[in-house]
């Protein structure tokens, strides 16, 4: 019962402050870029590819869902974007690529962090890795 009341109060408070605290469009783009950089590093190591970078265009946010992770306000942000990989001799483009990022506002309310879930077994609680978005 007590937990239910706490969750309701958090949701009401979050709903009241959502317009002030929701991650700005530019921050979402930076978070996607950071997430792509992490993936690109893994691909470079595994496939020995020579990525020359990437570009994000036409970012469209379709959902910003507030939740709490590790006792901090976090937003699950979903939408689509156009993505271009730059390779040495050509470019690969994907249109309307769906995305989902978790953005967490830090205690002082000045910085945001990208949360990436660790790939783990289904029967264990999610482990989150946190990266400062600059």
JOCORHU-V669198 format. One record per backbone hydrogen bond with DSSP energy under -0.5 kcal/mol. NH is the residue of the N-H (numbers start at 0). CO is the residue of the C=O. E is the energy in kcal/mol with one decimal. If there is no record, write none. Layout:
NH/CO/E
NH/CO/E
//
This chain:
4/0/-2.0
5/1/-2.2
6/2/-2.5
7/3/-2.3
8/4/-2.7
9/5/-2.6
10/6/-2.5
11/7/-2.5
12/8/-2.8
13/9/-2.8
14/10/-2.6
15/11/-2.2
16/12/-1.6
17/13/-0.8
19/16/-0.8
20/16/-2.5
21/17/-2.4
27/23/-1.9
28/24/-2.0
29/25/-2.1
30/26/-2.4
31/27/-2.4
32/28/-2.3
33/29/-2.4
34/30/-2.6
35/31/-2.7
36/32/-2.4
37/33/-2.1
38/34/-2.0
39/35/-3.2
40/36/-2.3
41/37/-1.5
42/38/-2.4
43/39/-2.8
44/40/-1.8
45/41/-2.5
46/42/-3.1
47/43/-1.2
50/48/-0.7
51/85/-3.9
54/83/-2.0
56/81/-2.7
59/79/-3.1
61/59/-0.5
61/77/-2.5
62/77/-1.8
64/75/-2.8
65/63/-0.6
66/73/-2.9
68/71/-2.1
71/68/-1.4
73/66/-3.2
74/102/-3.1
75/64/-2.8
76/74/-0.8
76/100/-3.1
77/62/-2.6
78/98/-1.5
79/59/-2.3
80/96/-1.4
81/56/-3.3
82/93/-3.0
83/54/-2.3
84/91/-3.1
85/52/-3.0
86/84/-0.7
86/89/-2.7
87/49/-0.6
91/84/-2.1
93/82/-3.0
96/80/-2.9
98/78/-2.3
100/76/-2.4
101/114/-0.7
102/74/-2.6
102/100/-0.6
103/112/-3.0
104/72/-2.0
104/102/-0.5
105/110/-2.6
108/105/-2.2
112/103/-2.1
113/130/-3.1
114/101/-2.9
115/113/-0.5
115/128/-2.8
117/126/-3.3
119/117/-0.8
123/120/-1.2
127/125/-0.5
128/115/-2.9
130/113/-2.3
132/111/-2.1
133/131/-0.6
//
